[in-house]
């Protein structure tokens, strides 16, 4: 009941924000990238090796995630993924938020798999 107030006051779990290059290195070392965007957004473009888990489904599917490796949450800009990362941190996961999301990843020149749909 008080969770919303804690979040409003900034008293919720603290989640480290990491840049695209650091996220890429963590993925190479075994971290799991969770893409919390919608399936349609993932059809446009996605980070290779990322796993889709829309934010709207996270509350009922979080228990399927591995607790034995770090998780990086990612969306388009970093806002939805911050919500997802805070939720997972409250469940005891080692979790990071990709600052700037897919946009920052692309700006860093890191690999992106483009889909068939046009923006």
N, C-alpha and C positions, 0 to 999 in steps of 0.2 A: 504494500500500500504506500509506503514512503519512498519507493524507488524513484518515482517520477520527481519527487521533491529533491532527492539527492542529486539526480541528474541535472535538474534545473539549477541547483546551487553549485554544480561542479564537484560534488562529493562522491560521484560514482567511481568505478574502477578507472585508474589511469592506464592508458594504452599508449605505448611508444609509437610515434609516427616515424616512418622511415622513408627515405628517398628511393627512387626507382633503381638506381645502381645497387644500393644495399639490398633491396628486395630481390633483385636478380641473383646476387651472390648467395643470399639465404636459400633461394630456390635451388640453386646448384648444389648447396650443401644438404638438401633434403626437406626444406620447409614446404608446406602445402599452401598454394595460393588459392583462396576462395574468392570467386567472382560473385558478388551479391546483386549484380544487375539482373534485369529480366531476361528471359530466353531470347526475346526479340533483339535486345541490345547485344547479346552474345553472338547472334547471327551476323551482325554488322562487322564486328571485330572482337578479337579476344587475345589474351596473352597465352601463348602456347604452354601447355602443361597446367593451366589453371583449371579448377573444378567449379562448375556452376552450382550455386546454391543461393537462389534469390532471397533477398532480405525478408520477403513476405513468408517464406517457408522456414526460415532459420529456427524460429521458436519451437517448431515441431520436429525438426530434423537434426538439431545440433548434436544429439547423442551418437549419431553415426560418424562423427568426425574423430580422427585419431588424437589421443591425448599424449602420444609419445613423440610428437614432433611439433615444431613451431608452426603456427598458422599465420598467414598474411592475408588480411581482408582487403579487397579491391573493388572499386566501382568506377564510375566515369571520372569523378572529380575528387573523391575522398570523403564525401559527406555521409552517404549511406553506409560505406564501409566502416566509418568511425562508430556508427550505431551498432553495427554487427560485431566489431572488435570489442566494444565495451560489454556487449551481451556475453560474448564468449569468455572474456576475462572474468566476468562475474561467475562463470561456471568452472573456473580453474584452469583454463587453457593458457598456454604461452602464446600470446597473440600480438600482432603488429598491424598498424594501419598504413597502407600505401598512400603517402601524402601526394595529393594531386591525381591519384587514380590512374586510369588508362591514359588520360591526357598527358600526365607527367612521364609515364612509361614511354609513350610515343615520342615525346619531345626529347627524351634521353637517347633516342635512336635504338631502343631495344626491340627485339622481334615481336611482331604482332601478326596474327593470322587474320587476314581480311576475309569476310564472308561474301556471299553472292548478292546480298541486298545492297542497295544504294542508299546513301544518306541524303 
